[in-house]
Amino acid sequence: MTIAFRAPPGGCQYRFDEKGEAEYDREGRHDWRSVRVTSADRAYFYVKPNERGARKDFVLRGDPVGVLRVDGDWLEVEFVGEKRVTRGWLSSRDLYPDSPKN
């Protein structure tokens, strides 16, 4: 899968080439509604869409996650890593906005 941006999102330029493209070669089909990029240094996965039940699993700033569904300010996401897929809930405050703000 290739993710292309007009300009790299803030904080993750190291993942993009000179054309503004990042290559994520992961096999498999996913039922994602969209793809978001992590803005927090560490964004921890939660069991449910609330502040309780934080897990040990996390994604780092600049990591892309596939959005499965949205519940208020929480998103159920999948992160496709090198060795496994991690699924759980992330707070929207830990992700870059899905559209630019004017």
C-alpha positions in Angstrom: 0.0 0.0 0.0 1.3 3.5 -0.8 0.1 6.5 1.2 0.6 9.8 -0.5 0.4 13.3 1.0 0.9 16.7 -0.6 3.3 17.4 2.2 4.4 15.1 5.0 2.3 15.4 8.2 4.1 17.2 11.0 6.4 15.0 13.0 6.8 12.1 10.6 9.0 13.4 7.7 11.5 10.6 8.4 8.9 8.1 7.0 8.4 9.8 3.7 10.5 10.0 0.6 11.3 13.2 -1.5 7.9 12.8 -3.3 5.9 12.8 -0.1 5.1 9.1 -0.4 5.5 6.4 2.3 5.6 2.8 1.3 3.9 0.3 3.7 4.2 -3.1 2.1 1.7 -5.2 4.1 -0.2 -8.0 2.6 -3.9 -8.5 3.3 -7.2 -6.9 2.9 -8.6 -4.5 5.5 -12.0 -3.1 6.0 -10.8 0.4 7.0 -13.0 3.5 6.6 -9.9 5.7 6.5 -6.3 6.0 7.5 -5.0 8.4 10.2 -1.5 9.2 11.4 -0.5 9.2 15.1 0.5 12.6 16.5 1.3 11.6 20.1 4.8 10.5 21.0 3.1 7.3 22.3 -0.6 6.6 21.7 -1.7 3.7 23.9 -4.5 1.3 22.8 -7.5 0.9 25.0 -9.9 -2.1 25.5 -13.0 0.1 25.2 -13.7 3.7 23.9 -13.0 5.4 27.3 -10.1 6.4 29.5 -10.2 3.1 31.5 -8.5 -0.1 30.4 -5.3 1.2 28.8 -3.2 -1.7 27.4 0.5 -2.0 27.1 0.4 -1.8 23.3 1.1 1.6 21.7 1.9 3.2 18.4 4.5 6.0 17.9 4.3 9.5 16.3 4.0 9.1 12.6 2.6 5.6 12.6 -0.4 5.1 10.2 -3.5 3.3 11.6 -6.5 2.0 9.7 -9.9 3.3 11.2 -12.5 0.6 11.6 -15.2 2.7 13.4 -15.7 5.9 15.4 -17.4 6.3 18.7 -17.4 10.0 19.7 -13.8 11.0 20.3 -12.6 7.4 20.1 -11.6 5.4 17.0 -11.3 1.7 16.8 -8.2 1.1 14.7 -5.7 -1.5 13.4 -2.0 -1.0 13.2 -0.3 -3.3 10.8 3.2 -4.0 12.2 6.1 -6.0 10.9 5.1 -9.1 12.8 1.4 -8.6 13.8 -1.7 -6.6 13.6 -2.7 -4.7 16.7 -6.4 -3.7 17.1 -7.9 -1.5 19.8 -9.3 2.0 20.6 -7.3 5.2 20.3 -8.3 8.7 21.4 -8.7 11.2 18.6 -6.5 13.6 20.5 -3.6 11.2 19.8 -4.1 11.4 16.0 -3.6 14.1 13.4 -6.9 15.6 12.1 -8.5 13.7 9.2 -8.8 17.0 7.3 -6.8 20.3 7.4 -8.1 23.1 9.6 -8.4 26.5 7.9 
